[in-house]
Amino acid sequence: MARENRRFTWRLALLMLVLALSTGGIVVRLVQVQILDHEYYAQKAEEEHLHRTVARAPRGAILDRNGFPLATTVAAFDIYIDPRTWTDASTARAAADTLGPLINREPDDLIAAALQYAEGDYLAARSVSAQVGLELFELAPTGVRLVETSKRSYPEGDLASTVLGFIGRDQVGLAGVEAAYDLELGGQSAEIYFERDGLGNPIPFGKGYGEEPVPGGDIRLTIDRYLQRLVEEKLHDEIERHEAEGGTIVIMEPKTGQVLAMTSQPSFRLSQLDLADEEQADLYRPRAVTDVYSPGSVMKTLTMAAGLDLGLVTPGTTYFDSGQAEVPGEGGEPIENWDFSAHGTTTMTELLQYSLNTGAVWLARLIGAESFYEYVEKFGFMDSTRSGLGGEPEGIVRTYKDDDWYPVDLATNSFGQGISVTPLHMVTALSALVNGGLLMQPYVVSEVVDESGRRTYEPVVVRRVISEETSSTMVQMMNAVVDGVPTHGAQVPGLSVGGKTGTTTFENSSRTIASFAGFAPVEDPQFVILITIDWPKTDSLGGAVAAPIFRDLAPKIIAYLGAQDGDIALVERAP
Amino acid sequence: MAILDRTLATPASKAKSQLRLVPILVLACGAIAVIGLLRIVQTSQATTAGFAMTALQQEKLELETSVTQLEAEVATLSSIERIEREATRLGLEAPAGVSYLEVGAIWPGETSQVLPARFAPKEEDQVDGSPDNSGWWQDLLKQLPFY
């Protein structure tokens, strides 16, 4: 009997087999989990305990040329509600009554919205001010969580809106300097991991790693806030006065290419920015940089400079103005002067003073198509200006090398029709006319200061366009255009100035662009300004619309720039 | 005999060893209690420090927020618009017109500017230490009436 009990039965064998297989399975699984897939499960466990958060780098400020902030970053808070803590009606009511008025929301709406939100925390308000945030820290309503964020603040209001641009909700620059210098301004965000408890709070002395975010750098512009405000207000007033569609004013320091002020209308207001409004999208671009126009008679100054520089004419050289200029081989209408006048024997200076189309055509033919377009290229119209702002186009110029070019193009291009450039192109070329003949690269950012140090942008000479002598002659001739014509609208009492009017016309349309390009003082040009008024209704001519704007602005600009120099000199010379 | 001695000695040594064991156990318990207490104190301190850290982080955040808020306020107060508003409030206004006067005088250059005599340094006799190198014939020439 006892022997039978010790017998190795099939049942026992089966049981042992099952046990052995089970044990073996467990062992195999343990080997797989703890040895083979160790990394994977270790990571999963870490993810469960560690919380990942992104620490945003504070965005740098944008300053004007004197260091006054035009755009800064201020602290703000996103307000979240944890719906699980608002299940008790009285608690939710008390918290909503505290929170609602501070974020301009009805308490009932807040409770309903939060309790409907099943997953995670409910975002009750985005980017509320620091003041509200600090108040909520004090009041600490139940279930309300504040997450630190930031938002842009504009101490000068809507000043230079198209130049500055704006950022999106993700703190990335979307337009203007904000977009063009996003890398410098944005800094580097950092991912931070920390061990958290069951409630999601960081465990003191728990495991944690990550780097500190690198703050964004500050950018100093070449724009002067005083001049910017001056031209913005003036442009706004003049557009209203002339019932115009829009306009542009650009002021440049001719010796360096620094843009001192740049404004265009229509544009947007930083204080009323609404990215959801598609109608606003057309207002974001800095039109002085992105939009092309035909410069009209302002172009005659460049044609004249080319003729002088080639030694083909002098200010006293004459041609006979019959009032019409035939364009050979075209069979079309002859080109006439803007006022249908004829002046007989006319000097080159008078050509500019009376803004004679026939003279420009005569001169362009004398120069020849090849040389004329060489100068157009040298003045930078075939390329973008590379000012550093986005969306800069090249000029639209048909040359004799193009299949669709005709001799009439040379004729019309000589007085600024059939050729399109941006206002920035034009003011840069005009700067070369008066600064001794050097084409400077325009720029709006003069300095970047960040963690790595200070980076300064120096003036860049692109090329010599005309000789110093030609430049000096052009300054005198453009002075004669304004001060030499007794009734010229751009004359400034007590100040010798130079300039040229322009009126861009459009085929089969009464629309014009009235413009004036000027500089002052003649002895040593401190600034070049280009003014364009798009489709003025009260008058159509540059001399009547744009030149008086120069007359009003020039003395203020000179007084301001002069005052600055005086102050600096006084400090330097004090004993 | 030896066996007998061993038999007789056993209860006494047992009692002795029991006597020695008690203080050891007491000491061990005490040590465990002290270690436990230290551990509790340490954990308590860590928790307290954790709360303090959270509070300090909150305070830091609030202070940083205040700083940026104040910086923005300073920037806004120094804006041109505000300066103009304050100037207007104080009764100042922009000049209505500018008159230019043409003066028929030459602008004084730096070199031609002369200080009033009372401010100018007193002229002193120039002392020239260098020997007179003129020759006898030059001295003779100087004596001539038309020289």
Interface residues (C-beta under 8 A of the other chain):
Chain A: F68 P69 T72 T73 V74 A75 A130 Q131 G133 L134 F137 E148 S150 S153 P155 E156 G157 L159 N201 P202 I203 P204 F205 R225 Y226 R229 P493 G494 L495 P555
Chain B: A46 T47 A49 G50 F51 M53 T54 Q58 L61 E62 E64 T65 S66 T68 Q69 E71 A72 A75 T76 S78 S79 I80 E81 V98 Y100 E102
